[in-house]
Amino acid sequence: MKGRIGDILVEMGFIGRDQLESAVVESKKTRALLGDVLLRLDWVTQEQLNMALAVQSGAQRLDTAEAELEIDEELIREIPENFINSHGVFPFARENGTIKVATANPFDVLARDQLARMTGCKIAAYVAPKEWVANAIELYYKTALTIDSDIENIAHAAGEGSFEENQIVNLANLLIEKGRLLGASDIHIVPDAKLVRIYYRIDGVLQQRNLFPIKFHQGLTSRYKIMGDIDISNPNIPHDGRIKYQGSSGEIDIRVSTFPTHLGETTVMRLLTFSGVVGDLRRLGFEEHDFSRYMESLNQPYGLILVTGPTGSGKTTTLYCSLMSVNNPDVSVMTIEDPIEYMIPTIRQTAVNPKAGLTFANALRATLRQDPDIILVGEIRDQETAELALRATNTGHLVLSTLHTNDAASAINRLLDLGVSASILASSLSIIVAQRLLRKICTRCAATRQIRPEEQELFERSGIQPPAEVLDPQGCDYCHNTGYRGRMGIYEVLRVTREIEQMIYNGALTSEIEDVAAKGGTVILKHQSLQKVAQQVTSIEEAMRVVAHG
């Protein structure tokens, strides 16, 4: 498909031939690049232009929305910053003697040749938005290399004397930047008797990273409250707010929560990275058989789809990716959430507000009068919401929601315990997905060892062939000394067949439903976690931490 950029955009279906001809005329008049003209006219997006540039140049397109995009910080330290800045390229990975670089200009062959001579490696160019490349350079070549010393310098200077407002402002910003660099989902500011402890939740595990004198507590708490538009006058009640933070890493949407304790307010900030959520469901880690069954239910015009698991197991990510996969101009999609995690274009989203009388149940009842095709209910918490959700499926709506249960089959019993009718549940429930997030072992530092007898028995009891060797986490700079880098989902998918529908109607035990589901292809979470150990994706230690093994 190589050729002129305009022709490529037409062939890819991004613009029409008439639009191209008009843009060419404008480009000649203004002497602006054709791509810039098309962007100014809002006829193509930057992403579409990048895709066409990648096709034209022969370069690959970097998927910057990929949640698991791993940046090799060791590689960054090897390549001088002045070279990076002058050429606008960002090296992000090294694989089999090839360095992968992100660039907004895939035609800069000179830069790639110089980098190849400098490193002795082959260079693979990946096209990425100019803003993303600039943010990555700023974050990893400037902020990352000095952030810890900057934090300690501010803490030391403030500790020597009285606080200055700009010191607290800078420190508050640096803690957020550090969380982004570490890939943290949450930052905890926790007061102790004489100290303030700073924790980061990385790949689902809380890690203490900084300690400050207690006098830092009030300043940090007040700063984050101000950033989140939270009332600072009443520290004795919980507060919630939201921050739109613009820093070295670009814009971060942050949800802020404060809670009073006997030692002072604790502050928890959830870093919401929209780009890591919106994407193909295949990225999440579904096995092919499970993915096919899930998509079949998702493409049905009605039925209840439930995603279950504890807090932090990735339920929201699964639901948002599900919505994005079915969202199109011909479908009306509405959500009821607590709170709205991510804003999705063309989807009508509502946050519940119990103080104002807008509960899940009230909002769902009103939503049904808005003629939706698909409804996301953030969580089913009570009988009224459950009954309304089931009733909606019987009137031709597809409903997606969550429950807090440990496995898929237990969701059925949980709904029955809420008081819903077994007959209505049996006819409305389409599929249940129980999920967990497993940390992936760091491939840079993992150590191979022989499987132990007790571990071998664990596999055999689950009917899985034990591997001869397993991996143990060690810890290195690449994984921030945790032994793990990134996470992946494991999914227990229970499709409600006619047989299971009849069992629900007859009041069958959860264990009986599990047995029938297993015969139909449902693989329980425990078995899936052990399969990931056997595939050397994770460790036995991690599998035991995330999923109960007996």
PAKOLKOL-301123 format. One line per 8 residues: number of its first residue (from 1); for each residue x, y, z of C-alpha. Coordinates in steps of 0.5 Angstrom, whole numbers. Each point is the difference from the previous one (the first is absolute). Layout:
N
NUM) X:Y:Z  ...
END
This chain:
550
1) 0:0:0  6:5:0  -1:6:-4  -2:7:1  -3:2:7  -6:2:-2  -2:-6:-5  2:-4:6
9) -5:3:5  -5:-1:-6  1:-7:-1  0:-1:8  -7:3:0  2:6:4  -2:5:-5  -4:1:-6
17) 3:1:-7  -3:7:0  2:2:7  7:-2:-3  0:5:-6  -3:5:5  6:-1:5  5:0:-6
25) -2:7:-3  0:3:7  7:-3:1  3:3:-6  -4:7:2  3:0:7  7:-4:-1  -2:-4:6
33) 1:-8:0  -6:-4:-2  0:-3:6  -1:6:4  -5:3:-4  -4:-6:1  1:0:7  -2:7:0
41) -7:-1:-4  -1:-6:5  -1:-5:-5  5:-5:3  3:-1:7  7:0:2  -1:-7:1  -2:-2:-7
49) 5:5:-3  5:-4:4  -2:-7:-3  0:3:-7  7:3:1  2:-7:3  -2:-4:-6  3:5:-5
57) 7:0:3  0:-8:2  0:2:7  -4:-4:5  -5:4:4  1:1:8  -7:-2:4  1:5:5
65) -7:-2:3  3:-7:2  0:0:7  6:-5:0  5:4:-4  6:-1:4  6:6:0  7:-3:1
73) 3:5:5  7:-3:-1  0:1:-7  -2:8:1  6:1:4  4:-3:-5  -2:5:-6  2:8:1
81) -5:4:2  2:6:-5  0:-6:-6  -7:-1:2  -3:7:1  4:2:-7  -4:-5:-4  -6:-1:4
89) 0:-8:0  -1:-4:7  3:-7:1  -5:-4:4  2:-7:-1  6:-5:-2  -1:-7:-3  5:-5:-3
97) 5:5:-2  -5:5:-3  -2:7:4  -7:2:-1  -1:8:-1  -7:4:0  0:6:-5  -4:5:-3
105) 4:0:-6  1:-7:-3  4:3:-6  6:2:5  5:-5:-3  6:4:2  -2:0:8  -1:-8:-1
113) 6:-1:-3  4:4:5  -3:-3:6  1:-7:-3  8:2:-1  -1:3:7  -3:-7:3  3:-5:-4
121) -7:-3:-1  -6:0:-6  -5:6:1  -7:-2:-1  -5:7:-1  -7:0:3  -4:6:-2  -3:4:7
129) -4:6:1  5:6:0  -3:2:7  1:-7:3  7:0:-2  1:7:3  -3:-2:6  4:-7:1
137) 7:4:-1  -2:5:5  -2:-6:5  5:-5:-1  6:5:-2  -1:5:5  -5:-1:5  2:-8:1
145) 7:1:1  -1:6:6  -6:-1:3  2:-4:6  6:5:2  -5:6:-2  -5:-3:5  6:-1:6
153) 2:7:-2  -7:3:1  -1:-4:7  7:2:2  0:7:-1  -7:0:3  2:-4:6  5:5:2
161) -4:6:0  -7:2:-1  -5:-2:-6  0:4:-6  -7:-1:-4  4:-1:-6  4:-6:3  -6:-3:2
169) -3:1:-7  6:-3:-3  0:-6:4  -7:-2:-1  1:1:-7  6:-5:0  -3:-5:4  -5:0:-6
177) 5:-1:-5  4:-5:4  -7:-4:0  -1:0:-7  8:-2:-1  -1:-6:4  -7:-2:-4  -4:1:7
185) -7:0:0  -1:3:7  4:5:4  -1:-1:8  2:6:5  0:-3:7  1:4:6  4:-4:6
193) 2:2:7  6:4:-3  0:-1:-7  -4:0:-6  1:-6:-5  -1:0:-7  -2:-7:-3  -1:-1:-8
201) -5:-6:-2  4:-3:-6  -2:-6:-3  -5:-1:5  4:0:6  1:6:5  8:2:1  2:5:4
209) 5:5:-4  1:6:5  0:3:7  -1:7:2  0:3:7  -7:1:2  0:8:-1  -1:-2:-7
217) -6:-3:1  -5:6:0  3:3:-6  0:-6:-4  -7:-1:2  -3:7:-1  4:1:-7  -3:-7:-3
225) -7:3:3  1:6:-4  2:-3:-6  -6:-4:0  -5:5:2  -1:-3:7  -3:4:6  6:1:5
233) -3:3:6  -3:-7:2  5:-5:1  -5:-4:4  -4:-3:-5  2:-4:-7  1:4:-6  0:-2:-7
241) 3:4:-6  3:0:-7  6:3:-3  2:1:-7  8:0:1  4:3:-6  8:-2:1  6:-3:-3
249) -4:-6:-2  -6:3:-3  -7:1:3  -2:-5:5  -7:-1:3  0:-1:8  -5:-2:4  1:3:7
257) -3:-3:7  2:2:7  -2:-3:6  0:2:8  4:-4:4  3:1:8  7:2:-3  -3:4:-5
265) -3:0:-7  2:-5:-5  0:1:-8  0:-5:-5  0:2:-7  -1:-4:-6  3:1:-7  -5:-1:-5
273) 4:-1:-7  -5:0:-5  4:-2:-6  2:-7:4  -8:-2:0  -3:2:-6  2:-6:-5  -1:-7:-3
281) -3:-5:5  6:-5:-3  5:4:4  -3:-2:7  3:-7:-1  -7:-4:-1  2:-7:-3  -3:-1:-7
289) -6:-4:2  -2:4:6  1:6:-5  -5:-3:-5  -5:-1:5  0:6:3  0:4:-6  -6:-4:-2
297) -4:2:6  2:7:-1  -2:1:-7  -7:-3:2  -6:5:0  -2:-1:7  2:-4:7  4:1:6
305) 8:0:0  3:0:7  8:1:1  2:-2:7  6:0:5  3:4:6  1:8:-1  6:1:-4
313) -1:-6:-4  -1:4:-7  -7:-1:0  -1:7:-3  5:0:-5  -3:-7:-3  -7:4:0  3:6:-3
321) 3:-4:-6  -6:-4:-1  -4:7:-1  5:2:-5  0:-6:-4  -8:1:-1  0:7:0  -2:3:-7
329) -5:5:-2  -6:-4:-1  0:-2:7  -2:4:6  4:-2:6  -1:3:7  4:-1:7  -1:1:7
337) 6:0:4  3:2:7  4:4:-2  1:1:-7  7:-3:-1  1:2:-8  -3:4:-4  -2:-3:-7
345) -2:4:-6  -7:-2:-3  -2:-3:7  -5:3:5  3:-1:7  -3:2:6  3:-1:7  -5:-2:6
353) -1:5:5  -4:-3:6  0:7:4  -4:3:-5  -4:-6:-1  3:-3:-6  2:-7:2  1:-6:-5
361) -7:-2:0  -3:7:-1  5:1:-5  -1:-7:-4  -8:1:0  1:7:-3  5:-2:-5  -5:-6:-3
369) -4:6:-2  5:3:-4  0:-5:-5  7:-4:1  2:-6:-4  6:-1:5  0:2:7  6:-1:5
377) -2:0:7  7:1:4  -2:-5:6  -6:-4:2  -1:1:8  -7:-1:2  -6:-4:-2  -3:6:-4
385) 5:2:-4  1:-8:-2  -7:-1:-2  0:7:-4  6:-3:-4  -3:-7:-1  -7:4:-2  4:4:-5
393) 3:-6:-4  -7:-3:0  -2:6:-4  5:0:-5  6:3:3  8:-2:1  2:1:7  7:0:3
401) 1:0:7  5:-2:6  -1:-4:6  5:-2:6  1:-7:0  6:-5:0  -2:-4:-6  -5:0:-6
409) -5:-5:3  0:3:6  -3:6:-3  -7:-4:-1  -1:-1:7  2:7:2  -6:3:-5  -4:-5:3
417) 2:2:7  -2:7:-2  -7:-3:-1  -1:0:-7  -5:-5:-4  4:-7:-2  -4:0:-6  1:7:-2
425) 8:-1:1  0:-6:-4  -3:3:-6  4:6:1  7:-2:1  4:0:-6  8:-1:3  4:1:6
433) 7:2:0  4:-1:6  7:3:0  7:2:3  6:3:-2  7:-4:1  6:4:0  5:-2:-6
441) 7:-2:2  5:4:-2  4:-3:-6  6:4:2  2:-3:7  -5:-7:1  4:-6:2  -1:-7:-2
449) -1:-5:5  -2:-8:0  -8:0:2  0:-3:8  -4:-6:1  -6:4:4  -1:4:-6  0:-6:-5
457) -6:-2:5  -3:6:-1  0:0:-8  -2:-8:1  -6:2:4  -3:5:-5  1:-5:-6  6:4:-3
465) 6:-3:-2  6:3:4  6:3:-3  7:-2:1  2:7:2  -3:6:3  2:8:0  1:3:7
473) 0:8:0  7:3:2  0:8:-1  4:5:-5  -1:7:-2  -4:-2:-6  -6:-2:5  2:5:6
481) 2:-6:4  -6:-4:0  1:-6:-4  -6:2:-4  -2:5:-6  -7:1:-2  -6:-4:1  -5:-5:-4
489) -7:-2:1  -2:-7:1  -8:-1:-1  -5:-6:2  -5:1:-5  -7:-4:1  -5:0:-5  -7:-1:2
497) -2:-6:-5  -7:-3:0  2:-5:5  3:5:5  -6:5:-1  -5:-6:2  5:-2:6  -1:8:3
505) -7:-1:-1  0:-7:4  4:3:6  6:-4:-2  7:1:5  5:4:-2  5:-6:0  -5:-3:-5
513) 0:6:-5  8:0:0  0:-7:-2  -5:0:-6  4:7:-2  7:-4:1  -3:-5:-5  -2:5:-5
521) 7:4:0  0:4:6  7:0:3  1:3:7  4:5:2  5:-4:4  1:-5:-6  1:6:-4
529) 5:3:5  4:-6:0  0:-1:-8  4:7:0  5:-3:5  1:-5:-5  1:4:-6  5:4:5
537) -4:7:-1  -1:0:8  3:-3:6  -3:-5:5  0:5:5  -4:5:-4  -5:-5:-2  -1:-2:8
545) -1:7:2  -5:2:-5  -4:-6:-1  -2:-5:6  4:-7:-1  -2:-6:4
END
